[in-house]
Amino acid sequence: RMMPYGGPVLFPIVLTTLGLCASLAEDGCDYARLRGAAVEMLTGSAAVPFVDCGMSAYRTPGFYPAENSWRVVYSQECQPYQYMGLLADGSWVAAEWLRFLSVVMGGTTSMFLWTSTCLTLRPNYWQAAGIGVALACVFQMCSFIWFYTKLCHTSTTDIENFEAGRESEGNATTERTSSCDLYFGSKCAIAACVLYAVASAIILFRKYPTPVPRFIVQDENEKIAIMNAPEAVNSTTTPTGRRRDPRRMRGRKKSPIRNLEVSSHSRQSWVASTPAGGGHDNNYRPAQINYSSKRPVTSVRPKELSGSNLSAVSFV
């Protein structure tokens, strides 16, 4: 049974899925754009004006003399940080874990919500899914703590001074102090937060969608055919729904007609000894029928006795 809640339930599900896609859209080195003294510390050159950095790698732009500008080639591979142990402070590590939890909660809740397109969820399960989407939104918002990392606020260009926590006095000006601006990855994270927030608001504050019952119309003749089917007769369940006792079924005697095999000679002798005129003779005793269990049959076709004058058949 597809779509038990109807079409409107797809709106929060699609929003949650889009939020998950937005949180995974970055390539790992385009979360923010770094400017200032930290650029020289990463690249070793004071001529580079900016660096696109992420939580695990960064990408350096190239200078194009024809255009007299610095541009980033996005087909270029990201460069891992050489001093990751020194750069990753508490804010950096917390942002990585919060982003990871947001992806886990968003992905799990999205897959769970898609099951509502073919299954009926209880109201408490529906509310739990809304809480999961809200948690994904909160974790994604808290991951912006990465912008408070020391790399985005340092004024030194030497990695040793950065490790020791010493800031350069000559570079402690507004022009040389490092800064991190929003870029593609962080903007996608903002879009994911908005999509998660809208989806969770719809799920939590909207009335629980009542499932639409789907009745299957069954013809009366079809019911009779199902009841008279060999599978229904030979099953261990009675028509009233009560299960038969297998011990009683094994103790029943089978009808001898199932293992009856009438030979052609006995049938001809039977027909030949039948009195003419189709009447009944009280002193008449039909010939003995030979039967065996070599080839069991389930019934005797009426056309095998056609042409005879028997009005009734009895087995002795």
CORHU-V906394 format. One record per run of one state. SS is the DSSP state (alpha for helix, beta for strand, coil for the rest). FROM is the first residue (numbers start at 1). TO is the last residue. Records with the same first field share a line. If there is no record, write none. Layout:
# CORHU-V906394
SS = FROM-TO + FROM-TO
This chain:
# CORHU-V906394
coil = 1-9 + 24-31 + 36-36 + 44-49 + 54-56 + 61-61 + 65-68 + 72-78 + 81-83 + 88-89 + 118-122 + 149-149 + 153-158 + 165-178 + 183-183 + 206-219 + 228-229 + 235-236 + 238-242 + 244-245 + 252-255 + 260-263 + 273-275 + 279-301 + 306-316
alpha = 10-23 + 37-43 + 84-87 + 90-117 + 123-148 + 150-152 + 159-164 + 184-205 + 220-227 + 230-234 + 246-251 + 256-259 + 264-272 + 276-278 + 302-305
beta = 32-35 + 50-53 + 57-60 + 62-64 + 69-71 + 79-80 + 179-182 + 237-237 + 243-243
